[in-house]
Amino acid sequence: SQGRLMVVGTCTGTFPAQSASGATSWSQAGAGDIMLARFGSNDALQWCTAYGGSGDDDGHDIAFIADRAVVLGQSTSSNLPLVNGGSGSFNQTSLGGQIDMNLLAFNASGTCTWATYLGGNGMDEPGFNGLCITEEGDIAVAGSSSSASMPLLSAGGFYQGTGSANGAGYIARFNGSTRALSWGSFVGGPERTRLEGVEQLGNKLFAFGYSNDGGLSNVQATGLYSQGFAGGGAV
């Protein structure tokens, strides 16, 4: 909304660190850190910072709620710089397993207003397009999890409370204002399932990915494409 381009990725070694007035900046801390950069309306670099701990941290996706930015990544670091998102917000203060997802939020000035782990006791990874902002301004996240202890919450619709040690899909929704967890669920059966992305079209939330699992819930709807499990590998 301010005519600025923002990118998120991963940095190792030297990179064009640049502070900006009002923006939160961190020093590179590990083997790989999340990199955040903001460009102005004339495409000049305004702000660039690393974010991470002593392990490997990767940036996957960035989305916007008006003039605020939300970032989705993953981390093996147990010492990420965390920022409490405020009263009622979801705040996981420690690395739950081998890999956790992580979420960050920034205001229009680039000040970090929320930074949290999102994971359980296994390997939890975001999809490559695993972040979107809904029509209501909420934050939707999709990925995969081998944890038995992911943050879960039923909202009265689809809900699956059991995951898989082989990796199940995981989808969650956070309130855009309070950052509270509104809904969190596994998707899939005992074999591997992974969600690679989430998008909203109209008033519907769509998640997409792949599965090796013939036990994946298959719900048919009149007029919509439907295919049962094909077998022979991931579909």
C-alpha positions in Angstrom: 0.0 0.0 0.0 3.1 2.3 0.4 4.5 1.4 -3.1 7.3 -0.6 -1.6 8.7 -4.0 -2.6 9.7 -6.4 0.2 11.5 -9.6 -0.2 12.4 -12.5 2.1 14.9 -15.2 1.7 18.0 -16.7 3.2 21.5 -15.3 3.6 24.9 -16.8 4.5 28.2 -15.0 4.7 28.2 -11.3 3.9 25.1 -9.5 2.6 24.1 -5.8 2.1 23.0 -5.1 5.7 21.4 -1.7 5.9 19.5 -0.1 8.9 16.6 2.2 8.5 14.9 4.7 10.8 12.3 2.9 12.9 13.1 -0.6 11.5 14.3 -3.5 13.6 17.7 -4.8 12.6 19.7 -7.8 13.8 23.2 -9.1 13.2 23.8 -12.3 11.3 23.9 -15.0 13.9 24.2 -18.5 12.4 25.1 -20.7 9.5 22.1 -19.4 7.6 19.7 -16.6 8.6 16.4 -15.2 7.3 17.1 -12.1 5.2 14.6 -9.3 5.0 14.9 -6.4 2.5 12.7 -3.4 1.7 13.0 -1.2 -1.4 11.5 2.2 -2.0 9.2 3.4 -4.8 12.3 4.0 -7.0 13.6 0.5 -6.2 16.4 1.8 -4.0 17.4 -0.5 -1.1 16.0 1.1 2.1 16.5 -1.6 4.7 18.1 -5.1 4.8 18.7 -7.2 7.9 19.4 -10.8 8.8 17.2 -12.6 11.4 18.1 -15.8 13.1 19.9 -17.7 15.8 23.0 -20.0 15.9 21.4 -22.7 13.6 20.0 -22.7 10.1 17.1 -20.3 9.5 15.3 -19.9 6.2 12.7 -17.4 5.0 9.9 -18.8 2.9 7.1 -16.2 2.3 5.9 -12.7 3.0 2.4 -11.3 2.9 0.8 -8.0 3.8 -2.1 -6.8 5.9 -2.6 -3.1 4.7 0.8 -1.6 5.6 2.0 -4.4 7.9 4.1 -7.3 6.8 4.0 -10.9 8.0 6.9 -13.3 7.4 6.9 -17.1 7.5 10.1 -19.1 7.9 11.7 -22.2 9.5 14.4 -22.6 12.0 16.8 -25.0 13.7 18.0 -22.3 16.1 17.1 -22.5 19.8 18.0 -18.9 20.4 15.9 -16.9 17.9 15.2 -13.2 19.0 11.6 -13.4 20.0 9.0 -10.6 20.3 5.8 -11.0 22.3 2.9 -10.2 20.1 0.8 -8.7 22.9 -2.0 -9.8 25.2 -3.8 -12.9 23.8 -1.3 -13.5 21.0 0.2 -16.9 20.2 3.8 -16.9 21.6 5.9 -20.0 21.6 9.0 -19.2 23.4 11.2 -22.2 22.7 12.2 -24.5 19.8 9.9 -27.5 20.0 11.8 -30.1 18.0 14.5 -30.5 15.2 12.9 -27.8 13.0 10.1 -25.4 13.8 8.2 -22.9 11.6 8.5 -19.3 12.8 6.3 -16.2 12.2 7.3 -12.5 12.3 5.3 -9.4 12.0 6.4 -5.8 11.2 4.6 -2.5 11.2 4.9 0.2 8.5 8.2 1.4 9.8 9.7 -2.1 9.8 9.6 -2.5 13.6 9.2 -6.1 14.6 6.0 -6.5 16.6 5.8 -10.3 16.8 8.3 -13.1 16.5 7.5 -16.6 17.6 8.3 -20.3 17.0 5.5 -22.5 15.6 6.2 -26.2 16.1 6.1 -29.4 18.1 8.5 -32.1 19.1 9.4 -33.2 15.6 10.1 -31.6 12.2 7.8 -28.8 11.2 8.3 -27.0 7.9 6.3 -24.4 6.1 5.2 -24.8 2.5 7.0 -22.9 -0.2 3.8 -20.7 -0.6 2.5 -21.4 2.9 1.4 -18.0 4.0 -1.6 -15.9 3.0 -3.8 -13.1 4.4 -7.5 -13.8 4.4 -10.3 -11.4 3.4 -10.9 -10.8 7.1 -7.2 -9.9 7.6 -6.3 -13.1 9.4 -3.0 -15.0 8.9 -3.2 -18.5 7.3 -0.2 -20.9 7.4 0.3 -24.3 5.8 3.1 -26.8 5.9 4.0 -30.2 7.1 4.6 -31.7 10.6 6.0 -34.9 12.0 5.2 -33.7 15.6 2.7 -35.1 18.0 2.5 -31.8 19.8 1.6 -29.1 17.3 -0.6 -26.2 18.4 -4.1 -27.5 17.5 -7.5 -25.9 17.9 -10.9 -26.8 16.6 -13.0 -23.9 15.2 -16.2 -26.0 14.6 -15.3 -26.9 11.0 -12.7 -29.3 9.6 -10.5 -30.6 12.4 -8.0 -33.5 12.6 -6.2 -33.9 15.9 -3.9 -36.8 15.0 -0.8 -36.3 12.9 1.8 -38.8 11.6 5.4 -39.5 12.4 5.9 -39.8 8.7 4.7 -36.2 8.2 1.2 -34.9 8.0 -0.1 -31.7 6.5 -0.6 -28.8 8.9 -2.8 -25.7 8.6 -3.4 -22.9 11.0 -5.1 -19.6 11.2 -4.2 -16.6 13.4 -6.3 -13.6 14.2 -4.8 -10.7 12.2 -5.4 -8.2 15.0 -4.7 -10.1 18.2 -2.4 -12.8 16.7 -4.2 -15.4 18.7 -4.5 -19.0 17.3 -8.0 -19.3 15.8 -7.7 -22.7 14.3 -5.0 -25.4 13.9 -5.4 -28.9 12.3 -3.5 -31.8 10.8 -4.4 -33.0 7.4 -3.7 -36.6 6.2 -3.4 -40.2 7.3 -0.5 -42.3 8.6 1.6 -41.9 5.4 3.4 -38.7 4.3 1.3 -35.6 3.4 2.6 -32.1 2.8 0.8 -28.9 2.2 2.9 -26.5 0.0 0.6 -23.5 -0.1 -2.5 -21.8 1.0 -4.6 -19.1 -0.7 -8.0 -17.5 -0.2 -10.4 -17.1 -3.1 -13.7 -15.4 -2.3 -14.8 -16.7 1.1 -13.0 -20.0 0.8 -9.6 -21.1 2.0 -7.7 -23.4 -0.4 -4.7 -25.6 0.6 -2.6 -27.6 -1.9 0.2 -30.0 -1.7 0.9 -33.7 -2.2 0.3 -37.0 -0.4 1.5 -40.6 -0.3 -1.6 -41.5 1.7 -4.5 -43.5 0.4 -6.3 -42.8 3.7 -6.4 -39.0 3.0 -10.0 -37.7 3.4 -11.6 -37.4 0.0 -14.7 -35.3 0.0 -16.6 -35.0 -3.3 -18.7 -32.0 -4.2 -21.1 -31.7 -7.1 -19.5 -29.9 -10.1 -16.0 -30.0 -8.7 -13.1 -32.1 -10.0 -12.5 -35.2 -7.8 -10.0 -38.0 -8.0 -9.5 -40.8 -5.6 -6.0 -42.0 -4.5 -4.0 -43.1 -7.6 -1.3 -45.0 -5.7 2.3 -45.5 -7.0 3.8 -42.5 -5.3 2.9 -39.0 -4.2 -0.1 -37.3 -5.9 
